[in-house]
Amino acid sequence: MLTLLIHGCPIPAIVAAFGLDERTVRAWLHKAGAHAALLHDQLTLGVEARQVQADEIRVRVRGGVVWAALALDVGSRLWLATAVARRRDGLLVHLLLRRTLAALAGRAFLLAVDGFASYVGAAHALVRVPKRTGRQGRPPLVWPAGFALAQVVKAGLHRGEGIVRRVVVGTEATVAAALAVSHGGTTINTAYIERLNATVRERLAPLVRRRRAPAHGTALVESGLHLLRLAYNWCWAHESLRLRAIGTGRRWVERTPAMAAGLATRPYDLGEVLRMPVHPVPPHGTRRTPAWATIRARARDPVPVAVFRAPRALRRMTTVTCGYTLPS
């Protein structure tokens, strides 16, 4: 069922073919998407990327429009991160870049984006590192060595101005070195992330352009993207990543983006990946009450502790971790 969903089969077709309830199929997709999001974030760590491309796509949903932002490692074709928001603003880019940096091993890479100005502000807030000078006070923030930010502006195509490529952060030598190491072309481009955008629209039915029925909601789009990212990186072999086989009796060795990034040694089946256990993530912002504070509170108040138990409705609430929401 999940394989059909990530190969472009719409939910109404699955309901008509298998006689299932539409709410049941959506619930399966939400659960699989939440599991895929946590599992992918725990497996995708320490990626050595030299060029990262990012872009956003517009998705029609019931009641409006949502934006999905994607980030891709050009060298291994690894889909690093995704973020979904109601608006195409700095919050969406900030969330995408934060998740991208969490998957990378360092910050010496080229970030190639379009002309959206929020990427510059997000990089200015997240990528810079403190420079220790030994003096008192807050250390100044500087750009890390080897980092570069380049933009490809296509806004003037209808006026005959062509494509404008500019380096916002870093030097031309840093950009040229990153392009050569990642094999991402000879000039600044966003071709690889645009190809990923086309793959995403092809594989997920709610993201198809000019679709008669919009997506059911933001949570459905986010769950589908997380599930598709897991299959894209760990299950599907890419023709551009294959290597010539020597002494194996085969002509080519097929590789997935996870294999190209050094995270896996073989392609996985979707069911095999979804059955992998996910380590629990502690909720952010919670602190454990010390034992001495609990004893002192009981000594001051003679009322039994059982009286202060939270209501059942509050005890059933699940804390949202890592920014992923699992709808009820």
C-alpha positions as CSV (number, residue, x, y, z in Angstrom):
1,M,0.0,0.0,0.0
2,L,2.7,2.5,0.9
3,T,4.7,1.5,-2.2
4,L,1.7,2.5,-4.3
5,L,1.5,5.8,-2.5
6,I,5.1,6.8,-3.2
7,H,4.8,5.7,-6.9
8,G,2.1,8.3,-7.7
9,C,-1.0,6.3,-7.0
10,P,-3.7,8.6,-5.5
11,I,-5.6,7.6,-2.3
12,P,-9.0,7.4,-4.1
13,A,-7.7,4.8,-6.5
14,I,-6.4,2.7,-3.6
15,V,-9.8,3.0,-1.9
16,A,-11.6,1.9,-5.1
17,A,-9.2,-1.0,-5.8
18,F,-8.9,-2.5,-2.3
19,G,-12.2,-1.5,-0.7
20,L,-10.5,0.4,2.2
21,D,-11.7,3.5,4.0
22,E,-10.0,6.7,3.0
23,R,-9.3,7.6,6.6
24,T,-7.5,4.3,7.1
25,V,-5.2,4.9,4.2
26,R,-4.4,8.4,5.4
27,A,-3.7,7.1,8.9
28,W,-1.3,4.5,7.6
29,L,0.5,7.2,5.6
30,H,0.7,9.5,8.6
31,K,2.2,6.8,10.8
32,A,4.6,5.7,8.2
33,G,5.7,9.3,7.5
34,A,6.3,10.0,11.2
35,H,8.4,6.8,11.5
36,A,10.3,7.6,8.4
37,A,11.1,11.1,9.5
38,L,12.6,10.0,12.9
39,L,14.4,7.1,11.3
40,H,15.9,9.1,8.5
41,D,17.2,11.8,10.9
42,Q,18.8,9.1,13.1
43,L,20.4,7.3,10.2
44,T,21.5,10.4,8.2
45,L,24.4,11.8,10.2
46,G,27.9,12.9,9.4
47,V,27.4,13.3,5.6
48,E,30.5,14.7,3.9
49,A,28.9,17.2,1.4
50,R,30.7,19.7,-0.7
51,Q,27.7,21.1,-2.6
52,V,24.2,21.4,-1.3
53,Q,21.3,22.8,-3.4
54,A,18.0,23.9,-1.9
55,D,14.7,25.0,-3.5
56,E,11.0,25.2,-2.7
57,I,7.9,23.9,-4.4
58,R,4.3,25.1,-4.2
59,V,1.6,22.6,-3.3
60,R,-2.2,23.1,-3.4
61,V,-4.1,21.9,-0.4
62,R,-7.7,22.2,0.8
63,G,-8.1,25.7,2.0
64,G,-5.0,27.3,0.6
65,V,-1.4,26.6,-0.4
66,V,1.6,25.2,1.4
67,W,5.3,25.3,0.5
68,A,7.7,22.4,0.7
69,A,11.4,23.1,0.9
70,L,14.0,20.5,-0.1
71,A,17.8,20.2,0.3
72,L,20.0,17.9,-1.8
73,D,23.7,16.8,-1.6
74,V,24.9,17.0,-5.2
75,G,27.8,14.6,-4.9
76,S,25.8,11.6,-3.5
77,R,22.3,12.8,-4.7
78,L,21.3,12.3,-1.0
79,W,18.0,14.1,-0.1
80,L,19.2,15.7,3.1
81,A,16.2,17.5,4.6
82,T,12.7,18.7,4.0
83,A,10.4,21.3,5.6
84,V,6.7,22.2,5.1
85,A,5.1,25.5,6.0
86,R,2.1,27.6,5.1
87,R,4.2,30.5,3.9
88,R,7.3,30.8,1.8
89,D,9.2,32.9,4.3
90,G,12.3,32.9,6.5
91,L,10.8,30.5,8.9
92,L,10.5,27.8,6.2
93,V,14.1,28.3,5.1
94,H,15.4,28.5,8.6
95,L,13.9,25.2,9.5
96,L,15.2,23.6,6.3
97,L,18.7,24.9,6.8
98,R,18.8,23.8,10.5
99,R,17.8,20.2,9.5
100,T,20.4,20.2,6.7
101,L,23.2,21.3,9.0
102,A,22.2,18.6,11.5
103,A,22.8,15.9,8.8
104,L,26.2,17.3,7.7
105,A,29.6,16.5,9.2
106,G,30.9,20.0,8.7
107,R,30.2,23.5,7.3
108,A,32.7,23.6,4.5
109,F,30.3,23.3,1.6
110,L,28.8,25.3,-1.2
111,L,25.1,26.2,-0.8
112,A,23.5,26.9,-4.2
113,V,20.0,28.4,-4.1
114,D,17.7,30.6,-6.1
115,G,17.3,34.4,-5.6
116,F,15.1,34.0,-2.5
117,A,16.6,36.4,0.0
118,S,15.6,34.4,3.1
119,Y,18.5,31.9,2.4
120,V,21.0,34.7,3.1
121,G,19.4,35.6,6.4
122,A,19.1,32.0,7.5
123,A,22.7,31.2,6.6
124,H,23.8,34.4,8.5
125,A,22.0,33.1,11.6
126,L,22.8,29.4,11.5
127,V,26.1,28.8,9.6
128,R,28.4,31.3,11.2
129,V,30.6,30.1,14.1
130,P,32.0,31.9,17.1
131,K,35.6,33.1,16.8
132,R,37.4,32.6,20.1
133,T,39.7,35.5,20.8
134,G,40.4,34.9,24.5
135,R,38.7,38.2,25.5
136,Q,35.7,38.5,27.8
137,G,32.3,38.8,26.4
138,R,30.5,37.3,23.5
139,P,32.8,36.2,20.7
140,P,32.2,37.5,17.2
141,L,30.6,35.3,14.6
142,V,32.5,34.6,11.4
143,W,31.8,32.5,8.3
144,P,33.5,29.1,8.6
145,A,36.4,28.3,6.3
146,G,35.3,26.6,3.1
147,F,31.7,27.8,3.2
148,A,30.2,29.6,0.2
149,L,26.7,30.8,-0.7
150,A,25.8,31.3,-4.3
151,Q,22.5,32.3,-6.0
152,V,21.0,31.7,-9.4
153,V,18.5,34.4,-10.2
154,K,16.1,33.7,-13.1
155,A,13.8,36.7,-12.5
156,G,14.9,38.5,-15.6
157,L,14.3,35.8,-18.2
158,H,11.1,37.3,-19.5
159,R,12.9,40.7,-19.9
160,G,15.8,39.1,-21.9
161,E,18.3,39.6,-19.1
162,G,19.2,36.0,-18.9
163,I,20.3,34.1,-15.7
164,V,22.3,36.0,-13.1
165,R,24.8,34.0,-11.0
166,R,26.4,35.7,-8.0
167,V,28.5,34.7,-5.1
168,V,27.0,36.1,-1.9
169,V,29.4,34.5,0.7
170,G,32.9,33.2,0.0
171,T,35.2,33.6,-3.0
172,E,35.1,32.4,-6.6
173,A,37.9,30.0,-5.8
174,T,35.9,28.3,-3.1
175,V,32.9,28.0,-5.4
176,A,35.0,26.5,-8.2
177,A,36.7,24.0,-5.8
178,A,33.3,22.8,-4.5
179,L,31.9,22.4,-8.0
180,A,34.9,20.4,-9.1
181,V,34.9,18.0,-6.0
182,S,31.1,17.4,-6.1
183,H,31.0,17.0,-9.9
184,G,28.1,19.4,-10.0
185,G,29.0,21.2,-13.2
186,T,31.4,24.0,-14.2
187,T,29.1,26.9,-13.3
188,I,26.7,27.7,-10.4
189,N,23.4,26.0,-11.0
190,T,20.4,24.5,-9.3
191,A,19.7,21.8,-11.8
192,Y,20.0,18.9,-9.4
193,I,17.5,20.2,-6.9
194,E,15.1,21.0,-9.7
195,R,15.4,17.5,-11.0
196,L,14.5,16.3,-7.4
197,N,11.5,18.6,-7.5
198,A,10.3,16.9,-10.7
199,T,10.8,13.5,-9.1
200,V,8.8,14.5,-6.1
201,R,5.9,15.8,-8.1
202,E,5.9,12.6,-10.2
203,R,6.0,10.2,-7.2
204,L,3.4,11.9,-5.0
205,A,-0.1,12.3,-6.3
206,P,-1.0,15.4,-4.1
207,L,2.0,17.3,-5.6
208,V,1.1,16.9,-9.3
209,R,0.6,20.2,-11.1
210,R,-2.9,21.1,-12.3
211,R,-4.5,18.3,-10.3
212,R,-8.3,18.5,-10.1
213,A,-8.4,17.6,-6.3
214,P,-5.9,19.4,-4.0
215,A,-4.1,17.6,-1.1
216,H,-6.1,16.8,2.0
217,G,-3.9,18.9,4.3
218,T,-0.5,20.0,5.3
219,A,0.1,16.9,7.5
220,L,-0.6,14.6,4.5
221,V,1.9,16.4,2.3
222,E,4.6,16.3,5.0
223,S,4.0,12.6,5.8
224,G,4.3,11.8,2.1
225,L,7.5,13.7,1.7
226,H,9.1,12.0,4.7
227,L,8.2,8.5,3.4
228,L,9.3,9.4,-0.1
229,R,12.6,10.7,1.2
230,L,13.3,7.4,3.0
231,A,12.6,5.4,-0.1
232,Y,14.5,7.8,-2.4
233,N,17.7,7.6,-0.3
234,W,17.8,4.0,1.0
235,C,15.7,1.9,-1.4
236,W,16.0,3.3,-5.0
237,A,19.1,2.9,-7.1
238,H,20.0,5.9,-9.2
239,E,21.5,5.4,-12.7
240,S,23.8,8.4,-12.3
241,L,25.4,6.7,-9.2
242,R,26.2,3.3,-10.6
243,L,29.8,2.1,-10.9
244,R,31.5,-0.3,-13.3
245,A,31.7,-3.7,-11.9
246,I,35.1,-5.4,-12.1
247,G,35.4,-9.1,-11.5
248,T,31.8,-9.6,-10.4
249,G,30.3,-11.0,-13.6
250,R,28.0,-7.9,-13.9
251,R,28.5,-4.8,-15.9
252,W,27.3,-2.2,-13.3
253,V,27.0,-2.0,-9.5
254,E,23.8,-0.2,-8.7
255,R,24.0,2.3,-5.8
256,T,21.5,4.3,-3.8
257,P,22.2,7.8,-2.5
258,A,22.8,6.4,1.0
259,M,25.4,4.0,-0.5
260,A,27.1,6.9,-2.4
261,A,27.2,8.9,0.9
262,G,28.8,6.0,2.8
263,L,25.7,5.4,5.0
264,A,24.8,2.0,3.6
265,T,26.4,-1.0,1.9
266,R,23.4,-2.3,-0.1
267,P,19.9,-1.2,-1.2
268,Y,17.1,-1.8,1.3
269,D,13.5,-2.9,0.8
270,L,10.9,-0.4,1.9
271,G,9.3,-2.9,4.3
272,E,12.7,-3.7,5.7
273,V,13.5,-0.1,6.4
274,L,10.1,0.7,7.9
275,R,10.5,-2.3,10.3
276,M,13.8,-0.8,11.7
277,P,13.4,0.4,15.3
278,V,13.5,4.1,16.1
279,H,15.2,5.2,19.2
280,P,13.0,7.5,21.4
281,V,13.9,11.1,21.3
282,P,13.5,13.1,24.5
283,P,11.2,16.1,24.2
284,H,12.9,19.5,24.0
285,G,12.6,21.9,26.8
286,T,11.8,19.4,29.6
287,R,13.9,19.2,32.7
288,R,13.8,16.4,35.3
289,T,12.8,17.6,38.8
290,P,15.6,16.9,41.3
291,A,14.9,14.5,44.1
292,W,15.6,17.0,46.8
293,A,13.1,19.4,45.3
294,T,10.4,16.8,45.3
295,I,11.1,15.9,48.9
296,R,11.1,19.5,50.0
297,A,7.8,20.1,48.2
298,R,6.1,17.1,49.9
299,A,7.4,18.3,53.3
300,R,5.8,21.8,52.8
301,D,2.5,20.5,51.6
302,P,0.9,17.6,53.5
303,V,-1.6,16.9,50.7
304,P,-0.9,13.5,49.1
305,V,0.8,13.7,45.8
306,A,-1.8,11.6,44.1
307,V,-4.2,14.5,44.3
308,F,-2.0,16.5,41.9
309,R,-2.0,13.9,39.1
310,A,-2.7,15.4,35.7
311,P,-6.1,14.8,34.1
312,R,-6.5,11.8,31.8
313,A,-6.9,14.0,28.8
314,L,-3.5,15.7,29.5
315,R,-1.8,12.4,30.2
316,R,-2.8,11.1,26.8
317,M,-1.2,14.1,25.0
318,T,2.0,13.2,23.1
319,T,4.9,15.7,23.0
320,V,5.9,16.6,19.5
321,T,9.6,16.1,18.9
322,C,11.9,17.1,16.1
323,G,9.2,19.4,14.6
324,Y,7.1,16.5,13.1
325,T,3.4,16.4,14.0
326,L,1.5,13.2,13.9
327,P,-2.2,14.0,13.4
328,S,-4.8,12.2,15.3
